[in-house]
Amino acid sequence: MQVVDLMTTDVITVSSETGIRDAARLMFRNRVSGLPVTTPDGTLAGIITEADFLRLEVDRQEGVTELGETVGDVMSPGVVTTGPDTEIYEAAKMMTFQDIKRLPVVDDDSRLLGIISRADIVSVFTRPDDVIEDEIREDLIRRVLFIDPDQLDVSVANGVVTFVGEVGTRNEVRLLSELASRLDGVLRVESKLAWRYDDGAE
């Protein structure tokens, strides 16, 4: 699954000239923790987040005389972004290592296409078991291994995949388990498969 499959495309944005209070109202009203800042042609210029407002409040209480009045005064210009074809796994890594809650999704010209959040990635783990099972049977067993899915017993319960039956080679057992474990929503694979020919796979 890729970022384009989960990202929100109806993104609330502001410009660098938007007033701070207006941006705060937008965030509060729409219950979002950050707003992409775009230019008139849709190019991403920065982002304003809750953290920016926290810093603004600290400055206000500490008597800083020149407080920002527009989004452009306080926004973070160095934005971590991703592309629509990025795998969800890679997006999750970026959010984890960069300690950020959202990733603006841009095209090759830095124009904003959407945004993906931590909540979007959490939704991957809500995939129904029957959807996962169908993907395993049709996409992995039938189209990758060229095996009739009815020859194997496949079950998925709470994200745990169980295989029972017999396939042609030891390598096919390894491959099926490895591919299934990478599917979105799969937590663990339990393979009870036997093979007719040991082709030396590790």
C-alpha positions in Angstrom: 0.0 0.0 0.0 1.2 3.5 -0.9 0.7 6.9 0.6 -1.7 7.8 -2.3 -4.0 5.1 -1.0 -4.5 6.6 2.4 -3.7 10.3 2.2 -6.3 13.0 2.6 -6.7 15.1 -0.5 -9.2 17.7 0.8 -6.5 19.5 2.7 -7.2 22.8 4.6 -4.4 25.2 3.8 -3.4 28.7 4.6 -1.1 31.3 2.9 1.9 33.0 4.5 -0.2 36.2 4.7 -3.0 34.5 6.8 -3.3 36.0 10.2 -2.2 33.9 13.2 -5.6 34.1 14.9 -7.3 33.0 11.7 -5.0 30.0 11.4 -5.6 29.1 15.1 -9.4 29.3 14.5 -9.1 27.0 11.5 -7.0 24.4 13.4 -9.4 24.5 16.4 -12.6 24.4 14.3 -11.4 21.5 12.1 -9.5 19.6 14.9 -6.2 19.4 13.0 -2.8 19.8 14.5 -1.1 21.5 11.5 -1.9 23.4 8.4 0.2 23.3 5.2 1.2 26.8 3.9 0.9 27.1 0.2 1.6 29.8 -2.5 -1.2 30.8 -5.0 -0.1 28.1 -7.4 -0.3 25.3 -4.8 3.4 25.0 -4.0 4.2 24.0 -0.5 5.9 26.9 1.3 5.9 25.6 4.9 3.6 24.3 7.6 2.2 25.8 10.8 1.6 23.4 13.7 0.6 23.3 17.3 4.3 23.5 18.2 4.6 26.9 16.5 1.7 28.2 18.6 3.4 26.8 21.7 6.6 28.7 20.9 4.5 31.9 20.2 2.8 31.6 23.6 6.2 31.2 25.4 7.5 34.3 23.6 4.4 36.2 24.5 4.6 35.4 28.2 8.3 36.1 28.3 7.8 39.6 26.9 9.2 39.2 23.4 8.2 42.5 21.8 8.1 41.5 18.1 5.6 38.7 18.0 4.6 37.3 14.6 1.2 38.3 13.3 1.0 36.2 10.2 1.5 32.6 9.4 4.7 33.5 7.5 6.2 35.0 10.6 6.0 31.8 12.7 5.6 28.8 10.3 8.2 26.1 9.9 9.7 26.5 6.4 11.7 23.3 6.3 9.0 20.8 5.9 9.6 17.0 5.7 7.5 15.8 2.8 6.8 12.6 0.9 5.6 11.6 -2.6 2.3 9.8 -3.4 4.2 6.6 -4.5 6.0 6.2 -1.1 5.2 2.9 0.6 3.2 3.3 3.9 6.1 1.5 5.7 8.5 4.2 4.6 6.1 7.0 5.6 5.7 5.4 9.0 9.5 5.3 9.4 9.8 9.0 8.4 7.2 10.0 11.0 8.9 7.9 13.7 12.4 9.1 13.1 11.5 12.7 12.5 9.0 12.7 15.4 6.3 14.3 13.3 2.5 13.8 13.2 1.9 14.4 9.5 3.6 14.4 6.1 2.5 16.7 3.3 2.4 14.8 0.0 3.8 16.7 -2.9 4.5 16.1 -6.6 7.9 16.6 -8.3 7.3 20.3 -8.5 6.6 20.6 -4.7 2.9 21.2 -5.3 0.7 19.9 -2.5 -1.3 16.8 -3.4 -2.5 15.8 0.1 -1.4 15.0 3.6 -1.0 11.7 5.5 -1.1 11.5 9.2 -0.4 9.1 12.0 -4.1 8.3 12.2 -4.2 7.4 8.5 -1.4 4.8 9.1 -3.1 3.5 12.2 -6.1 2.7 10.0 -4.0 0.1 8.2 -4.4 -2.1 11.2 -8.1 -2.0 11.0 -8.3 -3.9 7.7 -10.8 -6.7 8.0 -9.5 -10.3 8.2 -11.6 -11.4 5.2 -10.1 -8.7 3.0 -6.6 -9.8 4.0 -7.5 -13.5 3.4 -8.9 -12.6 -0.1 -5.7 -10.7 -1.0 -3.6 -13.7 0.1 -5.6 -16.2 -1.9 -6.0 -14.2 -5.1 -2.9 -12.0 -5.2 -0.3 -14.3 -3.6 -1.3 -17.9 -3.9 -3.0 -17.7 -7.3 -1.1 -14.9 -9.1 2.4 -15.2 -7.6 2.7 -18.9 -6.9 0.3 -20.0 -9.6 -1.4 -22.4 -7.1 -5.1 -23.0 -6.8 -6.0 -21.3 -3.5 -8.4 -24.2 -2.7 -5.4 -26.5 -2.4 -4.4 -24.7 0.8 -6.2 -23.9 4.1 -5.8 -20.2 4.7 -7.3 -18.5 7.7 -6.9 -15.0 9.2 -7.9 -14.1 12.7 -7.2 -10.7 14.3 -4.4 -10.1 11.8 -2.7 -13.5 12.4 -2.4 -15.6 9.2 -2.3 -19.4 9.3 -1.3 -21.6 6.4 -2.0 -25.4 6.4 -1.4 -27.7 3.5 1.3 -28.7 1.0 3.1 -26.8 -1.8 5.7 -27.8 -4.3 8.9 -26.6 -2.8 10.5 -25.4 0.4 11.2 -22.1 -1.3 7.5 -21.5 -2.0 6.7 -22.0 1.7 9.3 -19.4 2.6 8.1 -17.0 -0.1 4.5 -17.2 0.7 5.1 -16.6 4.4 7.4 -13.7 3.7 5.0 -12.0 1.3 2.0 -12.5 3.5 3.8 -11.0 6.5 4.3 -7.8 4.5 0.6 -7.3 3.7 -1.1 -4.3 5.4 -2.9 -5.4 8.5 -1.0 -8.7 9.0 0.6 -9.0 12.5 2.0 -12.5 12.3 2.2 -15.5 10.0 2.0 -19.1 11.3 3.0 -21.5 8.6 2.1 -25.2 8.9 2.9 -25.9 5.3 4.7 -29.0 4.0 6.6 -29.2 0.7 7.1 -32.0 -1.7 10.6 -31.0 -2.9 13.4 -29.5 -0.8 15.1 -27.0 -3.1 17.6 -25.9 -0.5 16.0 -22.6 0.5 17.2 -21.1 3.8 
